[in-house]
Amino acid sequence: MLSDYVAWDSIPSALAICNTVLLICLAITLEYYHRQPYLKKVPKSTMVSEKVYNLCRSDQSVSSELAKNPTQSVSHVVKHLYGERAVSVATENPMPKKLEPTAEDLQRAFECGKWGNSRPSELFLRIYHDVLCTLEHDHLVGTVSPPLMGSSGVLPLSIIAPLPDICRHMSNVIARARKEVYLATNYWQASASSRLITNALRELSKRAGERGEKVVVKIIYDRGNIKQVVDNHQKVPPSEYTGKAVQLPHPDEVPNLDLEVVNFHRPVFGTFHSKYMVVDRQIAILSSNNIQDNDNLEMMVHLEGPIVDSFYDAALISWHNAFKPPLPSHNTPAAMGGLPTFDQTSFQELFDQNGQVKRFGFGSNFGDSNLGGVEATTVPGMSEAAMPSRQEDVLNSGNTNLGAIYQEGKSERLAEHTDKEPHYDPDIAAEIRRSQSVLTPQAGESKMACVTRHLNTTIQPDTKGDAPECSPEEEMIPLIPHPVHEPFPMAMVCRKPWGAPNHSSVHTPQNEAWLSALRNAKESVFIQTPDLNAEPLIPAILEAVRRGVEVTYYVCLGYNDAGELLPFQGGHNEMIANKLYTTLTAEEGKRLHIFNYVAKDQTRPIHNKFKKRSCHIKLMVVDRHIGIQGNGNQDTQSWFHSQEINVMIDSRTVCEAWLEGIRRNENTHLYGAVDPTDGVWKDSSGQQAEGAIGVDPGRFAWAKGIVGAVQRVRGAGGF
């Protein structure tokens, strides 16, 4: 019955919003096609042409050209370098079967990057080769200048934790800034998490004033506005960004900051879904989270070295307009500087000479866990028999005993850094100590109750945990430091926004990186994403499994189910899991492992609609040494429409640390496996999780889809 799917009391307001939204969308669509009378059809390239090769090896980029005259508009620089190219879409979808790249092709791909003293692996080069092919007809389809797509860098810190933990690190990095902060997010909502950021801006203004300096701050987000039909990049006045919805500080509150805010959206569906931050052109933060309060587990990486110049370039291109005032670091590339975190004695002293976290002279042997060391780490969900043996180590030995971090946290009780009581730390080492101190049980509190307390955020403070106590090697470690290492290969695998209401924009660096990774994997693929339903991805997963690759993926039960049930959105997670398992033979299905996210303190998945324990991580790890992390979901919106920023790395040490962090900070591998007969999670009595739709959403799935769309417009849905 329709009443089973629709809340009738919400129909009047929902219909009113829908009517308004539909009228706006119609007007925008008509305007879009008035300004863009036709779409040029172009063939997909399957090789790195001489044109692309020369572009990648050029010494000219948007950032280098803007440095010559930092007051000019970025769009003018883009036009000067790359021309005013018409919007184009590929003629074939999906991609035709690709030819195997030759040794000469891989060498050509190698020569298109600036890898420093590192040498990318063959798998990395195969993926990067396919990524470069997308630049043939649109040189900025990856939202970064071609010479800066392939680079190198270091990764001192990863965070796999509730959203506030990531905002805590961001706030510390902001407070420690010297010259400039550029923060990009999809959705900004006034909240406890946003106050961590705004408090840090006030602290930064205070510190800058004490130094007698001013710091330049740029913030860009996506809050849809009808004016974006005419101009996608709307400058936001203080009267708007200080209002109830956003609550950024007024310029009078931060007199030592030059704050400028832009609202970017490409109508109709070209969402600015990017979530990153660049500070002093020395640090890049890339995360999965928006700036808001929610129940999500999220993931963030802290990057330094030449790769920061690539993020800086992408930031300029996204801004589009002239910077008023210009960014102070336009003439100080990250490639010319050092590695700020690795230069700190406090960080170096976290590790012994073998790359293991020190115990600082106290405590017992607590929670040994080798991350990226000699012994192989299990890929979550993969059978031990399928695990490849390890023959090499890319960087240092990488034996990171995370249990020692937990033990260090027990040594002293430190106050939690919150929006109500800020406690800024001088460096990453101090942040780690504070984080683990907070995760130390209080008097009379069990370790798992402590985890529950940490996972309970402002929107769901009373959720109860039911997971048993875990062994020492399973202790939750939100902030994961990586031993000091040499820069390793990295590449930007992003996509620009596409507003048109179709699925033509598929041949992008992001999508090709994911498809090529599946195509070229030899042993294993691990994916974590809120939802997975992108049409080109399904056959790629099936082909990899049939080729003998172990494919494991984690999704969040019910994540945006309603929105995914709209026409052309691909369907919800259970439909896709069912489709994959029922398409494979029983023997092939043994190599496909699908899980629904289970929080660290739980023994079963909790449907996203309850907003108690959800997961928003976006990660792919291939053959245990190639990682792709960032903003992009494996859903229709991210594949075909949104602007996404992702980084691909070539490091066994870091990738295995990520897998270990996911194992430690979730219970998905213990309790989240779906039934391979139908792709649905069931408990021991055969019952689905509360709120689950199951494989068949029913005849009125479209009604749920409309309600979901309304929730998104109102800011209540997932994204």
Secondary structure as UniProt FT lines:
FT   HELIX           2..4
FT   HELIX           8..10
FT   HELIX           11..35
FT   STRAND          40..42
FT   HELIX           50..56
FT   HELIX           62..68
FT   TURN            70..71
FT   HELIX           74..82
FT   STRAND          88..90
FT   HELIX           103..110
FT   TURN            111..112
FT   TURN            116..117
FT   HELIX           122..132
FT   HELIX           133..135
FT   TURN            139..142
FT   HELIX           146..148
FT   STRAND          150..162
FT   HELIX           163..175
FT   STRAND          180..184
FT   HELIX           192..211
FT   STRAND          215..221
FT   HELIX           226..229
FT   STRAND          233..235
FT   HELIX           238..241
FT   TURN            244..246
FT   TURN            251..253
FT   TURN            255..256
FT   STRAND          257..264
FT   TURN            267..269
FT   STRAND          276..279
FT   TURN            280..282
FT   STRAND          283..287
FT   STRAND          296..304
FT   HELIX           307..319
FT   HELIX           328..331
FT   HELIX           334..336
FT   TURN            340..343
FT   HELIX           345..348
FT   TURN            349..350
FT   TURN            353..354
FT   TURN            360..361
FT   TURN            380..381
FT   HELIX           384..386
FT   HELIX           402..409
FT   TURN            410..411
FT   HELIX           428..438
FT   TURN            443..444
FT   HELIX           447..455
FT   TURN            458..459
FT   TURN            461..462
FT   HELIX           472..474
FT   STRAND          479..481
FT   STRAND          488..492
FT   HELIX           509..520
FT   STRAND          524..528
FT   TURN            535..536
FT   HELIX           537..546
FT   TURN            547..548
FT   STRAND          550..555
FT   TURN            557..560
FT   HELIX           561..564
FT   TURN            567..568
FT   HELIX           573..583
FT   HELIX           586..589
FT   TURN            590..591
FT   STRAND          592..596
FT   TURN            600..601
FT   HELIX           608..610
FT   STRAND          614..615
FT   STRAND          619..622
FT   TURN            623..625
FT   STRAND          626..630
FT   HELIX           636..640
FT   STRAND          643..644
FT   STRAND          646..650
FT   HELIX           652..665
FT   HELIX           668..671
FT   TURN            676..679
FT   TURN            684..685
FT   TURN            690..691
FT   TURN            699..700
FT   HELIX           701..713
FT   TURN            714..715
//
